[in-house]
Amino acid sequence: MDARGAVARINLEAVRHNLRVAKQLAPGARAIAVVKANAYGHGDLTVAAALKDEAELFAVARFEEAQKLRAGGIRQPILLLEGFFNVAQLEYAARHDFHICIHQFAQLEALERTPLARPVTVWVKIDSGMHRVGFTPEQADEVFARLAQVAAVLQPVNAMTHFARADEPEQRAVTEAQIARFQQVTKGRVKATALCNSAGVIAFPEAHADYVRPGIMLYGITPFGDRQGSDFGLRPAMDFTTTLIAVREHKAGEPVGYAGSWVSPRDTRIGVIAVGYGDGYPRMAPPGTPVLVNGRRVPLAGRVSMDMATIDLGPDATDKVGDEVLLWGQGLAAEEVARHVGTIAYELVTRMTARPRLEYIG
C-alpha cells in the first residue's frame, strides 16, 4: 500500500513542443514566451530554463517575477507586461535588461525625469479595445512624441496591444477592429509590434506582426472554451495526479461528504482521493466531474473538501489504495474539467497551492 498526496508532473518536452507549434503558426514572428503566474502553475524558473534556447524573450506580469528569473540565471530579455511602479524598479530594469511596458502617463513622466545608467527598451501599450490599461489612440501622438525626446529610452520604441475577444470566434469582427485601430495608431512610428496572445496566434495570422506572445498554449491548453489543446497539435504539459487513500463499500440511498449533497442511487464502492481545495483542486467541482482511475473515467461524488475528495468507483471496481488518479492531463484535458466546474483551464492550473509536489520530466 503506497498512497501519497497530489503531484503535478510537468513534461518540459511538451512545453518545448508547444512553443514550436506557436512558432510554426507564426513563422514570420519572434516568440515572447509568457511565464507569468509561476509559468501558469508549471514552475517559472524550470520552464524558462527549458525554453532558454528557443525563446527570444520572456514575459511576466510583475516586477518580482522578473527579479526571480534573473536571480535564477535566466539571461534573455524579460518583458514586464505591467511595467514599473517606482524609480527603484525602473533603475533595476535598466540594469538587468528588462523591457518595460508603459501604459499610463505616470510611467512616462518617471522615464522623463529619471537618468538611467543605460537606456531601456520600451513597449507602449495601446488600448485598442480591451479598456483595461493602455494609452488610448487619441493619446498616442503625445506619448510617441514625448518618448522620442527621452534619452533614457532606446529609439525607436515598440508597441503592443491585447485582444479582448480573440478567443470568441463568433466575435471575430471585434478583434479585427482592434487590429485595424492598433495598426493605424502605430504605423511608421515604432520599431516592432506585438498583438497576439495565444488566441491571436491561432486564430488571427494577419496580426502576427513582429512578435507573438504565446501564454496558455505553451502549457498545452487552448484559449478556446469549447476546444482542447490537442485540436491544435498541442500537448498537455501537466499531469495533475493523486492517489486513492481509501476504498469503501457504500449502500444505495446513503449520502457522501459535507451536507450530504450527493446520495448514491445504487450500492457501489466509493474511493477517497488525496486532493482538495487545499491543493488547488476546485471546491466547486460538482458531482459528475470526471477523473481517471486505472485508465477509466469515474465521477466525483459529493463535495470536494480541503484535503480529500470522493469518487464513485462503481459496484464492480477492483481499484485499491495507492492507485494513481489523474485529475487532468494526458487523457483528460484540463479544458474538459474546467467546463464541468464552470471555469476556464487557466484558473485550474494557476490556482494550485504550494502543497502539491512538482515533478519534472523531459
Disulfide bonds with the S-S distance in Angstrom:
none
